[in-house]
Amino acid sequence: MEASPLYLEPRLEPRLGALLRSADLLHSLVDALGSPLNLLLPAQLAENVARFRAIYRKHRLSGGILFAHKANRSSALVRQLAASEAGLDVGSLAELRHGLGAGLAPDRITATGPKTPEFLWLAARTGVLVNIDSRGELEALAALVRKHALPPARITLRLSGFQGPGATVLTRPSRFGTRPAELDDLLDAVEGHRDTTELVGVGYHLDTVGLPEKAVALEACVRAMNECRRRGLRPRVIDIGGGFGVNYLAHPEQWERYTSELANAVLGRRPALTWQGHGYGLRGESGTLRGTLGLYPAHRPVAAERYLDELLSSQAPTLGRPLATLLLENLYDLAIEPGRALVDQCGAVLATVLEVRRTPEGDPLVRLGLNAGDIGLEAHGVLMDPLLVPRDGGVPKTGPVGVYLAGNLCLESDLITRRMVFLPGLPAPGDLLAFANTAGYCMDFGAHHAMRQPVARTVAVDRADGSWRWWLDTQYWPIFATGEQS
């Protein structure tokens, strides 16, 4: 029985949409630079920063907007960031060096994540803000500052493991941050290191997208700031990290229909929608659906800057006022560290179709010139259709067809997606598939040289006077940009 098409069309804003409709450009770039190929739109990053800043103005707040560098390793994006009013959140020594070399002043960089002695030393040496994860990390930083006679290091304290009022809301435990119950001990250490550190603020780390949990955490940070001030410390910043999300899909009804039909397929009520019956966390037991759908909510009407707006508009769980009001009343700055949300619509991955054949079950199998490490949609649970870019510029005449996408590694597990992808027609060797909106975690986060296959080159693309221009990622600087929309 033939499966009916179930599309998950990507949401495309004008700049990215115009780029992915430029078939001749896309084919010429892949012909010259190979498959896979990463495309980036640095001008979109500046636009995304402006959207977040508009929410700050709406709530009359100030503070830093920092891009979480781990979301994308691009030089072009970080250099474009340096030309904006935003900053950078770095999680390694190499990322810190990259940010400084791209033109970001140290007061626009925050160092987070696990830190080596070398990472801590360079952060303290240059005056970068250090996000302290534990008392042990604080002691290590203080010792480095004393040993090398460095200026006092600016620090924030990262908290996690909050308990809200009323019913407990289950969240995934985190290995990062200090629990609020241990705050007094950490503040004792801060007071003991006043000669080597300057406390700038506190923040939180949560492995969740839930607004109620984040409201609890933000209110707890306000209380922690009050305790700091009671001790005579003078913090002024609350850093709420990232986790604002992205809306990947153009149509909510497609997402609702797909997830419903996936459940039906798992229960055997319709033809399979996935490779070897994979259920993405769902399973059928005697006609009953079990398990939990382990997918990113690909259609999210409240995401990115709209998510921040909703969080700031939320009531504090016990203090009875909007969270933005709490920040204003105390004259606290708000710092955020979006990764995925700041590079929304900033890029795409191109892959050449190498072969089209049939599986033993008769389904079309499309082998691409990339592997699962080059396109991390599946690894991050994001279901979204690629765009077919035929070599001849025409539209396939075969009509809608469901295909499976395989990578270039000699591994049974190298599937670009376990989901059957529905395309407007059957691709042919030499055609391209364009995976849209991959700049956040889904472009180079897992790239590797397994089996000596090439890792994607990256190019930055900009539009000027109606024509596209491009540079290798390492050759792009913001002085070249125009930021034309389409």
Order of alpha helices (4+ residues) and beta strands (2+ residues): alpha-alpha-beta-alpha-beta-alpha-beta-alpha-beta-alpha-beta-alpha-beta-alpha-beta-alpha-beta-alpha-beta-beta-alpha-alpha-beta-beta-beta-beta-beta-beta-beta-beta-beta
